[in-house]
Amino acid sequence: MVGPDTTSRIGKAARNEGRKAFATTCNALAVAIFIAAIVQPLMTGQVGLLRAISALVTFIVLQGVLHYILMQVED
């Protein structure tokens, strides 16, 4: 007799922790890109418009992904 397959099932807490870890990674990437591409050149006076716009768009997209992921965290 073969028992139920429990290897593919993960608990709610494990799913939540995975989602929170991925959201934290997205947030860290967003902040790092923002600082490296906008704040640092702004402090040295070498701001490139294309670089600033692409960094801002990337920041907004990563923050959107972060909020989408956190909305899926189960109670």
Secondary structure, 3 states (H helix, E strand, C coil): CCCCCCCCCCCHHHHHHHHHHHHHHHHHHHHHHHHHHHHHHHHHCCCCHHHHHHHHHHHHHHHHHHHHHHHCCCC
